[in-house]
């Protein structure tokens, strides 16, 4: 996939209507509907402000949640419009539909320097099916399409990819940053390239491991999936998370790493607990020697030393997935140590969204990282080397 795409700075938007796909899929309080984190709205501000300053009339759109049967008042973007207006210091006009009479009338009347937010794109059944009629109707309200919703670019929906069939399409600043860092880390990394992969399951990271074996110098494995690798090598894993169907695959990956000359680091010791609980009794054992009735919940102290040593001299580090059950303080030490090690390295550090991003932020190291991805699923597919429909549809630079 070509990561070198045109951005908002490469086209003239003055006096033009711009359809801007944002990621306003914000977390909300289940009872009150109040927005509990406005991080995604804040992340969209640089692109919105730039477009408004350049004299564009901005027609913003986004999905929110997963409405089952068309419009659902609980999933309206009205609270987002209110918060966005507060952050911008100017009113945000809200449409009551996506491509209906209200949206069309408000889009037609929109003046340069004004912003309109369409209602939740998923209120339209054709959105997730990438219905060409819906994509065309959305595009008909504007003259330029700008994509800035990295969290949704792995989906070929009407608002994330389809609309680009009918308009000149470029990226906003958020997607440009993702392409620079994630694309750069894969296409032309500063070496050595070290990939840290954690999380629960081998099965969810197959494509990532396979792709990274082609480009990385070192791959570090942690989290629940490390026990499947341990069992594949004949280790005892007690009651640890184990994907028995993936043992042969795990052996293949270890063999492939050897063939390719990629260092493939697995835990040498484990912190295990007698139950999956924050107050579980714990003990440190050698990898592959977890007793029955116990389960691995974090990497051990010797593994921490090994892994921190491996990132110390890196040129680029990509991290996706925690080293243990970091939600439980007693089993967060491995993840904490990795975050601290990355904060001290001079390497380009790219955190691949999801739980690893949450861990880095929770531990207070976010400002020490080169880049924290805004898209969990999208960054995973990026690391797999898959083509992302919401990026492929943009004009090449």
C-alpha positions as CSV (number, residue, x, y, z in Angstrom):
1,X,0.0,0.0,0.0
2,X,1.2,3.5,-0.8
3,X,1.5,5.5,2.4
4,X,2.4,8.7,0.7
5,X,-1.0,10.5,0.3
6,X,-2.1,14.0,-0.4
7,X,-3.2,16.0,2.6
8,X,-5.4,19.0,3.2
9,X,-2.4,21.2,2.6
10,X,-2.0,19.9,-1.0
11,X,-5.4,21.3,-2.2
12,X,-7.2,24.6,-2.2
13,X,-10.2,24.4,0.1
14,X,-11.0,28.2,0.2
15,X,-14.7,28.8,-0.4
16,X,-15.3,25.0,-0.8
17,X,-17.6,22.7,1.0
18,X,-15.6,19.9,2.6
19,X,-17.0,16.5,3.7
20,X,-14.8,15.6,6.7
21,X,-14.9,12.1,8.1
22,X,-14.0,12.3,11.8
23,X,-13.8,9.6,14.5
24,X,-16.3,10.9,17.1
25,X,-17.0,7.4,18.4
26,X,-16.6,8.7,22.0
27,X,-17.1,6.7,25.2
28,X,-20.3,7.7,27.0
29,X,-21.9,7.1,30.4
30,X,-24.4,4.3,30.0
31,X,-27.0,6.0,32.2
32,X,-26.7,9.7,31.4
33,X,-25.2,9.6,27.9
34,X,-22.6,12.1,29.0
35,X,-19.2,12.0,27.1
36,X,-16.7,10.4,29.5
37,X,-13.6,11.2,27.3
38,X,-13.4,13.9,24.6
39,X,-10.0,12.8,23.4
40,X,-11.2,11.8,20.0
41,X,-12.9,15.2,19.5
42,X,-9.8,17.0,20.6
43,X,-7.7,14.9,18.2
44,X,-9.9,16.2,15.3
45,X,-9.4,19.9,16.1
46,X,-6.2,20.7,14.2
47,X,-7.7,19.5,10.9
48,X,-11.1,21.2,11.6
49,X,-9.4,24.5,12.6
50,X,-7.1,24.5,9.6
51,X,-10.1,23.9,7.2
52,X,-12.1,26.7,8.8
53,X,-9.2,29.1,8.8
54,X,-8.7,28.4,5.1
55,X,-12.2,29.5,4.4
56,X,-13.8,26.0,3.9
57,X,-17.4,25.2,4.9
58,X,-17.0,22.0,6.9
59,X,-19.6,19.2,6.8
60,X,-18.3,16.8,9.5
61,X,-19.6,13.2,9.9
62,X,-18.9,10.2,12.1
63,X,-20.4,7.0,13.4
64,X,-21.1,6.5,17.1
65,X,-21.6,3.0,18.6
66,X,-23.6,0.3,16.8
67,X,-27.2,1.3,16.3
68,X,-29.2,-1.9,15.7
69,X,-32.2,-0.7,13.7
70,X,-31.7,2.7,12.3
71,X,-31.8,5.9,14.3
72,X,-31.4,5.6,18.1
73,X,-31.7,8.8,20.2
74,X,-29.1,7.3,22.7
75,X,-26.5,7.3,19.9
76,X,-27.2,10.7,18.5
77,X,-24.1,12.9,17.8
78,X,-25.9,15.9,19.4
79,X,-23.7,15.7,22.6
80,X,-20.6,15.6,20.3
81,X,-21.8,18.7,18.5
82,X,-22.2,20.5,21.8
83,X,-18.7,19.6,23.1
84,X,-17.1,20.3,19.7
85,X,-18.7,23.8,19.8
86,X,-17.2,24.4,23.2
87,X,-13.7,23.3,22.1
88,X,-13.9,25.4,18.9
89,X,-15.4,28.4,20.6
90,X,-18.0,28.7,17.9
91,X,-21.5,27.1,17.2
92,X,-21.6,23.7,15.5
93,X,-24.8,23.4,13.4
94,X,-26.4,19.9,14.0
95,X,-28.3,18.1,11.3
96,X,-31.1,15.7,12.4
97,X,-30.2,13.2,9.7
98,X,-27.4,12.1,7.4
99,X,-28.5,12.7,3.8
100,X,-32.2,13.6,4.5
101,X,-33.9,17.0,3.9
102,X,-32.5,18.6,7.0
103,X,-28.8,17.7,6.2
104,X,-29.2,18.7,2.6
105,X,-30.8,22.1,3.5
106,X,-28.2,22.9,6.2
107,X,-25.3,21.8,3.9
108,X,-26.6,24.0,1.1
109,X,-26.9,27.0,3.4
110,X,-23.4,26.5,5.0
111,X,-21.1,29.4,4.6
112,X,-17.2,29.5,4.5
113,X,-15.9,29.3,8.1
114,X,-19.0,27.5,9.4
115,X,-19.2,23.9,10.5
116,X,-22.1,21.4,10.3
117,X,-22.2,18.0,11.9
118,X,-24.3,15.3,10.3
119,X,-26.2,12.8,12.4
120,X,-24.6,9.4,13.2
121,X,-23.7,7.8,9.8
122,X,-24.7,4.4,11.1
123,X,-28.4,5.6,11.3
124,X,-28.3,4.9,7.6
125,X,-28.4,1.1,6.9
126,X,-26.3,1.6,3.8
127,X,-23.3,2.9,5.7
128,X,-21.7,-0.4,6.8
129,X,-22.6,-1.9,3.4
130,X,-20.7,0.9,1.6
131,X,-23.9,1.5,-0.4
132,X,-22.9,3.6,-3.5
133,X,-26.2,5.5,-3.4
134,X,-25.6,6.7,0.2
135,X,-21.9,7.5,-0.6
136,X,-23.0,9.5,-3.6
137,X,-25.7,11.3,-1.6
138,X,-23.1,12.3,1.1
139,X,-20.6,13.4,-1.5
140,X,-23.2,15.5,-3.4
141,X,-23.2,17.9,-0.5
142,X,-19.5,18.8,-0.8
143,X,-16.7,19.5,-3.3
144,X,-13.8,17.8,-1.4
145,X,-13.5,14.8,0.8
146,X,-11.1,14.7,3.8
147,X,-10.6,11.6,5.8
148,X,-9.3,12.0,9.4
149,X,-10.8,9.0,11.1
150,X,-7.9,6.6,11.4
151,X,-9.9,4.4,13.9
152,X,-12.3,3.6,11.0
153,X,-10.0,3.4,7.9
154,X,-9.9,-0.5,8.0
155,X,-13.6,-0.5,7.2
156,X,-14.9,0.0,3.7
157,X,-18.0,2.0,4.7
158,X,-19.9,4.7,2.7
159,X,-18.5,7.5,4.8
160,X,-14.9,6.1,5.2
161,X,-14.2,5.0,1.6
162,X,-17.3,5.1,-0.7
163,X,-17.7,8.9,-0.7
164,X,-14.1,9.2,-2.1
165,X,-15.3,7.6,-5.3
166,X,-17.2,10.9,-6.1
167,X,-14.9,13.6,-4.8
168,X,-11.1,14.5,-4.7
169,X,-10.0,12.8,-1.5
170,X,-7.2,13.7,0.8
171,X,-6.1,13.0,4.4
172,X,-6.4,15.2,7.5
173,X,-3.5,15.8,9.9
174,X,-4.4,12.9,12.1
175,X,-4.2,10.3,9.4
176,X,-1.1,12.0,7.9
177,X,0.6,11.5,11.3
178,X,-0.5,7.8,11.4
179,X,0.8,7.2,7.9
180,X,4.1,9.0,8.7
181,X,4.8,7.0,11.9
182,X,3.1,3.6,11.3
183,X,3.9,3.6,7.5
184,X,7.4,4.8,8.2
185,X,8.0,2.1,10.8
186,X,7.0,-0.6,8.3
187,X,8.2,0.8,5.0
188,X,11.5,2.4,6.0
189,X,12.3,1.9,9.7
190,X,15.4,3.2,11.5
191,X,17.1,0.0,12.4
192,X,17.2,-2.2,14.4
193,X,13.4,-2.5,14.3
194,X,12.1,-4.2,17.4
195,X,8.4,-5.3,17.6
196,X,6.8,-6.0,21.0
197,X,3.7,-8.1,20.7
198,X,1.5,-8.9,23.7
199,X,-2.2,-9.5,24.4
200,X,-4.2,-12.5,25.0
201,X,-4.2,-14.6,21.8
202,X,-1.8,-15.8,19.2
203,X,-4.8,-16.2,16.8
204,X,-5.5,-12.4,16.8
205,X,-1.9,-11.6,16.0
206,X,-1.1,-14.2,13.3
207,X,-1.0,-11.8,10.4
208,X,1.0,-9.3,12.4
209,X,3.7,-11.8,13.4
210,X,3.8,-13.2,9.9
211,X,4.3,-9.7,8.4
212,X,6.7,-8.5,11.0
213,X,8.9,-11.6,10.5
214,X,9.6,-10.1,7.0
215,X,10.7,-6.7,8.3
216,X,11.7,-6.8,12.0
217,X,15.1,-7.5,13.5
218,X,13.7,-8.6,16.8
219,X,10.3,-9.8,17.9
220,X,9.4,-9.8,21.6
221,X,6.4,-11.9,22.7
222,X,4.5,-11.3,26.0
223,X,1.0,-11.5,27.4
224,X,-1.3,-14.4,27.3
225,X,-0.2,-15.6,23.9
226,X,3.3,-16.4,25.2
227,X,1.9,-19.5,26.9
228,X,0.8,-21.0,23.6
229,X,4.4,-20.5,22.4
230,X,5.7,-22.0,25.6
231,X,3.4,-25.1,25.3
232,X,4.4,-25.5,21.6
233,X,8.0,-25.9,22.9
234,X,6.9,-28.6,25.3
235,X,6.5,-26.3,28.4
236,X,4.0,-26.8,31.2
237,X,1.6,-23.9,31.4
238,X,-0.8,-24.9,34.2
239,X,-4.1,-23.1,33.9
240,X,-2.7,-20.3,31.7
241,X,-4.5,-19.1,28.6
242,X,-3.7,-21.6,25.9
243,X,-4.9,-21.9,22.3
244,X,-4.3,-25.6,21.6
245,X,-5.3,-25.2,18.0
246,X,-2.4,-22.8,17.4
247,X,0.5,-24.9,18.7
248,X,1.7,-26.0,15.3
249,X,1.5,-22.4,14.0
250,X,3.5,-21.2,17.0
251,X,6.2,-23.8,16.2
252,X,6.2,-22.6,12.5
253,X,6.7,-19.0,13.6
254,X,9.7,-19.9,15.8
255,X,11.2,-21.9,12.9
256,X,10.5,-19.1,10.4
257,X,12.2,-16.5,12.7
258,X,15.3,-18.7,12.8
259,X,15.4,-19.1,9.0
260,X,15.0,-15.3,8.5
261,X,17.6,-14.5,11.1
262,X,15.1,-12.6,13.3
263,X,15.6,-12.7,17.1
264,X,12.4,-14.2,18.5
265,X,12.3,-13.5,22.2
266,X,10.0,-15.5,24.5
267,X,9.7,-15.2,28.3
268,X,12.3,-17.0,30.4
269,X,10.3,-16.6,33.6
270,X,6.7,-15.9,34.6
271,X,4.7,-14.3,37.4
272,X,1.8,-16.7,38.0
273,X,-1.2,-16.5,40.2
274,X,-3.4,-19.1,41.8
275,X,-6.5,-17.4,40.3
276,X,-7.4,-14.7,37.8
277,X,-8.0,-12.0,40.4
278,X,-6.3,-8.8,41.5
279,X,-5.6,-10.3,45.0
280,X,-4.4,-13.7,43.7
281,X,-1.4,-15.3,45.5
282,X,1.6,-15.0,43.2
283,X,5.0,-16.7,42.6
284,X,7.7,-16.4,40.0
285,X,8.6,-19.6,38.1
286,X,10.8,-20.5,35.1
287,X,9.0,-20.3,31.8
288,X,7.4,-23.7,30.9
289,X,7.3,-24.7,34.6
290,X,3.9,-23.3,35.7
291,X,2.4,-25.7,38.2
292,X,-1.1,-27.2,37.8
293,X,-3.8,-24.8,39.3
294,X,-1.6,-21.7,38.6
295,X,-1.8,-19.4,35.6
296,X,0.7,-17.0,34.0
297,X,-0.4,-13.4,34.5
298,X,2.8,-11.4,33.7
299,X,6.3,-11.7,32.5
300,X,8.9,-12.4,35.3
301,X,11.8,-10.2,36.5
302,X,14.5,-12.0,34.3
303,X,12.3,-11.6,31.2
304,X,11.9,-7.9,32.1
305,X,15.7,-7.5,32.0
306,X,16.0,-9.4,28.7
307,X,13.2,-7.4,27.0
308,X,14.4,-4.0,28.3
309,X,17.9,-4.8,27.1
310,X,16.5,-5.7,23.6
311,X,14.8,-2.2,23.2
312,X,17.7,-0.2,24.7
313,X,19.6,-0.2,21.4
314,X,16.7,-0.1,19.0
315,X,16.2,2.4,16.2
316,X,12.5,1.9,16.0
317,X,10.1,0.1,18.4
318,X,6.5,-0.9,17.6
319,X,4.5,-2.0,20.6
320,X,1.1,-3.7,20.4
321,X,-0.4,-5.5,23.4
322,X,0.4,-5.5,27.1
323,X,2.9,-7.9,28.7
324,X,0.5,-9.2,31.4
325,X,-2.9,-8.5,33.1
326,X,-1.9,-4.8,33.6
327,X,-5.4,-4.0,34.9
328,X,-4.4,-5.8,38.1
329,X,-1.6,-3.8,39.8
330,X,0.2,-7.0,41.1
331,X,0.5,-8.2,37.5
332,X,1.3,-4.9,35.8
333,X,5.0,-4.8,36.4
334,X,6.1,-6.2,33.1
335,X,4.0,-3.7,31.1
336,X,5.2,-0.9,33.4
337,X,8.8,-1.9,32.8
338,X,8.4,-2.0,29.0
339,X,6.7,1.5,29.0
340,X,9.5,2.9,31.2
341,X,12.2,1.3,29.0
342,X,10.6,2.9,25.9
343,X,10.4,6.3,27.6
344,X,14.2,6.2,28.1
345,X,15.2,5.0,24.6
346,X,16.2,7.3,21.8
347,X,14.4,5.1,19.3
348,X,11.3,6.1,17.4
349,X,8.5,4.6,19.5
350,X,5.2,3.7,18.0
351,X,2.4,2.5,20.2
352,X,-0.2,0.6,18.2
353,X,-3.5,1.6,19.8
354,X,-5.8,-0.5,22.0
355,X,-4.6,-1.8,25.3
356,X,-1.0,-0.8,24.9
357,X,-2.0,2.8,24.3
358,X,-4.3,2.7,27.3
359,X,-1.4,1.2,29.4
360,X,1.1,3.9,28.3
361,X,-1.4,6.7,29.0
362,X,-2.4,5.2,32.4
363,X,1.2,4.9,33.5
364,X,2.0,8.5,32.5
365,X,4.5,7.8,29.7
366,X,2.3,9.0,26.8
367,X,4.3,12.3,26.2
368,X,7.5,10.3,26.1
369,X,6.4,8.2,23.0
370,X,7.0,9.3,19.4
371,X,3.5,8.3,18.4
372,X,0.4,6.7,20.0
373,X,-2.0,5.3,17.3
374,X,-5.6,6.4,17.5
375,X,-6.9,3.2,15.9
376,X,-6.7,-0.2,17.6
377,X,-8.1,-2.4,14.9
378,X,-6.8,-0.2,12.1
379,X,-3.2,-0.2,13.5
380,X,-3.3,-4.0,13.8
381,X,-4.4,-4.4,10.2
382,X,-1.7,-1.8,9.2
383,X,0.9,-4.0,11.0
384,X,-0.4,-7.0,9.1
385,X,0.4,-5.2,5.9
386,X,-3.2,-5.2,4.8
387,X,-4.6,-2.5,2.5
388,X,-6.8,-0.2,4.5
389,X,-9.8,0.9,2.3
390,X,-10.0,4.3,4.0
391,X,-6.4,5.1,3.1
392,X,-6.3,3.4,-0.3
393,X,-9.1,5.7,-1.5
394,X,-7.1,8.9,-1.0
395,X,-5.1,10.6,-3.7
396,X,-1.4,9.6,-3.9
397,X,1.0,12.5,-3.3
